[in-house]
Amino acid sequence: MRLSEDKVRRIAERLHDELAQRGLLAYKDQLGVRASEGRVGRVKALYTFIIDDLRREEEIDAEVEKVLASYSREIKGTERDILFRKHKEEIARKRGYIL
């Protein structure tokens, strides 16, 4: 994965706190739940969403690598980058994934 789990956790915390500070979050904590426990659950939900999204993109990248490996000749440099991007966009579109 491109990002460490700790970095993703910090991104999720920062995202939650920034949205809350700007008043862009609207939520209700369950009765008897302290505010800090509610925050933990919301940050965990953001963390899980980000991790799942990164994993989906990794799966797409792996599929693109298989496609490029199937070419009859070795592809290098700029040509490889262009083909990688083209195939990645195509596979992502087929899966309904937005890059």
C-alpha positions in Angstrom: 0.0 0.0 0.0 1.3 3.4 -0.8 0.5 4.9 2.6 1.2 3.3 6.0 -1.8 2.5 8.2 -0.6 5.1 10.7 -0.6 7.8 8.0 -4.1 6.8 6.9 -5.3 7.0 10.5 -3.8 10.5 10.8 -5.5 11.5 7.5 -8.8 10.2 8.8 -8.5 12.1 12.1 -7.5 15.3 10.3 -10.3 15.0 7.8 -12.9 14.4 10.6 -11.6 17.3 12.7 -11.4 19.7 9.8 -15.0 18.9 8.7 -16.3 19.1 12.3 -14.5 22.5 12.8 -16.1 23.9 9.7 -19.5 22.7 10.7 -19.8 20.3 7.7 -20.6 17.2 9.8 -24.1 16.5 11.1 -24.4 13.5 13.3 -26.1 12.3 16.5 -24.3 10.2 19.0 -26.2 7.5 20.7 -27.5 8.3 24.2 -24.9 7.5 26.9 -22.0 7.6 24.5 -19.3 10.2 25.3 -18.4 12.6 22.5 -14.8 11.2 22.3 -16.2 7.6 21.8 -18.4 8.9 19.0 -15.4 10.6 17.4 -13.4 7.4 17.6 -16.1 5.5 15.7 -16.5 8.2 13.0 -12.7 8.3 12.5 -12.6 4.5 12.3 -15.3 4.6 9.6 -13.3 7.1 7.6 -10.1 5.1 8.1 -11.9 1.9 6.8 -13.3 3.7 3.8 -9.8 5.1 2.9 -8.1 1.7 3.3 -10.8 0.0 1.2 -10.4 2.6 -1.5 -6.6 2.2 -1.6 -7.0 -1.6 -1.8 -9.4 -1.3 -4.7 -6.9 0.9 -6.5 -4.1 -1.6 -5.8 -6.2 -4.4 -7.3 -6.7 -2.3 -10.4 -2.9 -1.6 -10.6 -2.2 -5.4 -10.3 -4.6 -6.1 -13.2 -2.9 -3.4 -15.3 0.5 -5.0 -14.6 -0.9 -8.3 -15.8 -2.1 -6.7 -19.0 1.2 -5.0 -19.6 3.1 -8.3 -18.9 1.0 -9.9 -21.6 2.5 -7.7 -24.3 4.8 -9.5 -26.7 7.6 -7.1 -26.2 9.0 -5.3 -23.2 7.6 -1.8 -22.7 9.8 0.9 -21.0 9.8 4.5 -20.0 7.2 6.9 -21.2 5.4 4.4 -23.4 4.9 2.2 -20.4 3.6 5.1 -18.3 1.1 6.1 -21.0 -0.1 2.5 -21.5 -0.4 2.0 -17.8 -2.5 5.1 -17.4 -4.7 4.2 -20.4 -5.3 0.6 -19.1 -5.9 1.8 -15.6 -8.5 4.3 -16.6 -10.2 1.7 -18.8 -10.3 -1.0 -16.0 -11.4 1.5 -13.4 -14.2 2.7 -15.7 -15.4 -0.9 -16.2 -15.4 -1.5 -12.5 -17.3 1.8 -11.8 -14.3 3.1 -9.9 -13.5 6.8 -10.2 -9.8 7.7 -10.1 
